[in-house]
């Protein structure tokens, strides 16, 4: 079975070794056709605490690491310039 992966933006890095990533899903409404944006938040494991708020990251599904953490940061795609 293929490993799920998502691309999203880090919105919180306040926890130790964990970041919160929001992933946008844009899809047309079944009846009206308008593009509807749905966002979902994932808690992802960040072993070295490298991710900062605003970074664009790729996350991969892993085994359960805690009660709510089932994803891990695979790579940082774009850094947020501050």
C-alpha positions in Angstrom: 0.0 0.0 0.0 1.3 3.4 -0.9 2.4 5.9 1.8 0.1 8.9 2.0 1.8 12.3 1.6 0.5 15.8 1.8 2.0 19.3 1.2 1.0 22.1 3.6 2.0 25.2 5.6 3.3 25.1 9.2 0.9 27.2 11.4 2.3 26.3 14.8 5.7 25.2 16.1 5.2 25.8 19.8 5.4 22.1 20.8 8.6 20.2 21.2 9.4 18.0 18.1 5.9 18.6 16.8 4.5 21.1 14.2 0.9 21.7 13.1 0.5 21.7 9.3 -2.6 22.9 7.5 -3.4 21.3 4.1 -5.8 22.9 1.7 -8.1 20.8 -0.4 -9.7 22.7 -3.4 -12.5 20.8 -5.1 -15.6 21.9 -7.0 -18.9 21.7 -5.3 -20.8 18.7 -6.7 -23.9 20.6 -7.6 -23.0 24.2 -8.1 -19.4 23.9 -9.5 -17.9 26.6 -7.3 -14.4 25.8 -6.0 -14.7 25.1 -2.3 -11.6 25.3 -0.1 -11.4 22.9 2.8 -8.5 22.9 5.2 -7.4 20.2 7.6 -4.8 20.4 10.3 -2.3 17.6 10.9 0.2 17.3 13.8 3.5 16.1 12.4 6.7 14.9 14.0 9.7 17.2 13.5 12.7 15.5 15.1 15.2 18.4 14.9 12.7 21.3 15.5 13.8 22.7 12.1 10.4 23.9 10.9 9.2 27.4 11.6 5.8 29.1 11.1 5.1 29.8 7.4 7.4 27.0 6.0 5.9 24.9 3.2 6.5 21.2 4.1 5.9 17.7 2.8 4.5 15.3 5.4 4.3 11.5 5.3 1.9 9.2 7.1 3.7 7.0 9.8 2.8 4.7 12.6 1.0 6.4 15.6 3.6 8.5 17.5 1.2 9.8 20.1 -2.5 10.1 20.6 -2.9 12.7 17.8 0.3 12.5 15.9 0.4 10.2 12.9 2.5 12.2 10.4 6.1 13.1 10.1 7.9 15.9 8.2 9.7 14.5 5.2 11.2 17.7 3.9 11.0 21.5 4.0 10.1 22.7 0.5 10.1 26.5 1.1 11.4 28.5 4.0 9.5 31.5 5.3 11.8 34.6 4.9 11.5 36.9 7.9 
